[in-house]
Amino acid sequence: MVSDPMGSEGAGRNPELRRVAMRRQVAEAGFVRVDALARRYGVSIMTVHRDLDELERRGFLHKVRGGATSAPTTRFHGDLEHRMRAQVAAKEAMAREVLGSEVRPGQVVALDDSTTSLVLARLLPRRAPLTVVTHFLPVVRALAAQPGIELVGLGGRYDASYDSFLGRETARAAAALRPDVLFLSTTAVADGVCYLQSPSTAVTRRALLGSAARSVAMIDHTKFDRRAPHRLCALADLGRVVVDGGTAPATLRDLRARGARLDVVDVP
C-alpha cells in the first residue's frame, strides 16, 4: 500500500497531501473503494468524493461506482509519475515475455517513450551486447552505465511532460536508422487501432515504426477502455501484440478477428 511522506494522519489533515496520497494509492492498486479511502485518511465519505472529483478533473484517475480506478479519463492519460506507477505487474510480465522471445545479443533495439518500454529497458542488460535506440530520457538514465549496452539517443525538441525528445526533428533522426526491432506501447486502443494523446508523440512513434524491421507492442488491459485523439496505426499492422491476462475475452476475440497477431501473458 502506498503511504504519503507524512503518514495517513498527516495527509488526512492536509487536503492537498491527502489527494497526492490518494492518487498514488489508486495508481498502484488499480482500484480503491471510497470507504477504504475514508478509513485510511480519517475523513468522511463526502470528503473522499470531493477529493476524487478534483483528481478526476485534473485527469489523474477515473471515478467509478463505489471507488476510483487508475484508468485515466478520456481528456488526459496521466502524467509521467502516474504512468510509472500504473499497472506495474502487467508491464513487468509483458516485458519479461518479450525479453525472452524477441531480444537477442547483437541486435539494435529501439524503445519508444512509454513506461512499459522503460520496464523492458531495465531488463535489457541481461541480453547484452545490444545497441539501444531511444528518445526517452528515463531509458537513457537506466542504461547509461550498463556494460555491453551502446546507446543511441534521438534528439530534437525536449518535452518535459513526457521527459523525452519529440516532434519532427526526432522523427527525422529515427527515420535515418534501421533497428532490428521496435518495442512500443500506446495510450489507447479503439476498434483495433492505436491512438496517442499528443501529435508530437504520434509523429515520433510513426517514424520509429517506419524505420524498424519488426515491431512489438506491449499493451496492458486498461488501454482498451481509453480514448485519445491521434491515430498511430492498426494493431494488425504490427509484427506482434502482447497483452496481459486482464484483457477481456471479448476484446481478444475482436482484435484477433481484425488480424492482430496477439499473445496473452498471465500476470502473477
Secondary structure, DSSP 4 states (H G I P E B T S, - for coil): ----TTHHHHHHHSHHHHHHHHHHHHHHHSEEEHHHHHHHHT--HHHHHHHHHHHHHHTS-EEETTEEESSPPTT----HHHHHHTTHHHHHHHHHHHHHHH--TT-EEEE-S-HHHHHHHTTGGGG-SEEEEESBHHHHHHHTT-TTEEEEE--SEEETTTTEEESHHHHHHHHT---SEEEE--SEEETTEEEES-HHHHHHHHHHHHH-S-EEEEE-GGGGG---SEEEEEGGGSSEEEEETTS-HHHHHHHHHTT--EEEE---
